[in-house]
């Protein structure tokens, strides 16, 4: 775990090891969530990277009769 400092402008720098591990690039959007008293940063991925993410998953299911 690494510690960062909040600047007077409320900015933080994501440590290089974390940026590299998650593949975060300059200009990339990151979602910020407050959850249970903590801050979570979630990198957004372009839709092109998500292609095939469900390949091999069982997506077959039976719908309820009152649904289309």
NORJOCOR-V306983 format. One record per residue. N is the residue number from 1. RES is the residue in one small letter. SS is DSSP state (alpha for helix, beta for strand, coil for the rest). PSI is psi as a letter, one per 20 degrees, with the letter a starting at -180 (* if undefined). OMEGA is omega in whole degrees, -180 to 180 (999 if undefined). Layout:
n=<N | N>
res=<RES | RES>
ss=<SS | SS>
psi=<PSI | PSI>
omega=<OMEGA | OMEGA>
This chain:
n=<1 | 2 | 3 | 4 | 5 | 6 | 7 | 8 | 9 | 10 | 11 | 12 | 13 | 14 | 15 | 16 | 17 | 18 | 19 | 20 | 21 | 22 | 23 | 24 | 25 | 26 | 27 | 28 | 29 | 30 | 31 | 32 | 33 | 34 | 35 | 36 | 37 | 38 | 39 | 40 | 41 | 42 | 43 | 44 | 45 | 46 | 47 | 48 | 49 | 50 | 51 | 52 | 53 | 54 | 55 | 56 | 57 | 58 | 59 | 60 | 61 | 62 | 63 | 64 | 65 | 66 | 67 | 68>
res=<x | x | x | x | x | x | x | x | x | x | x | x | x | x | x | x | x | x | x | x | x | x | x | x | x | x | x | x | x | x | x | x | x | x | x | x | x | x | x | x | x | x | x | x | x | x | x | x | x | x | x | x | x | x | x | x | x | x | x | x | x | x | x | x | x | x | x | x>
ss=<coil | coil | coil | coil | coil | coil | coil | coil | coil | coil | coil | coil | coil | coil | coil | alpha | alpha | alpha | alpha | alpha | alpha | alpha | coil | coil | coil | coil | coil | coil | coil | beta | beta | beta | beta | beta | beta | coil | coil | beta | beta | beta | beta | beta | beta | coil | coil | coil | alpha | alpha | alpha | alpha | coil | coil | coil | coil | coil | coil | coil | coil | coil | coil | coil | coil | coil | coil | coil | coil | coil | coil>
psi=<p | q | p | r | p | p | r | h | j | k | q | q | p | p | q | g | h | g | g | g | h | i | k | p | q | p | i | q | q | p | q | p | q | p | o | l | j | r | p | p | p | o | p | q | q | q | h | h | h | i | p | j | h | j | p | i | q | o | j | p | r | p | q | q | h | j | q | *>
omega=<179 | 179 | 176 | -180 | 176 | -179 | 176 | 177 | -180 | 177 | 174 | 176 | 177 | -177 | -176 | -180 | 179 | 179 | -179 | -179 | -178 | 179 | -180 | -178 | 176 | 180 | -180 | 178 | 178 | 177 | 180 | -180 | 170 | -176 | 174 | 176 | 178 | 179 | 177 | 177 | -178 | 180 | 174 | 179 | 176 | -179 | -179 | 178 | -177 | -179 | 178 | -176 | -179 | -179 | 179 | 179 | 177 | 180 | 178 | 178 | 179 | 179 | 174 | -174 | -179 | 177 | 179 | 999>
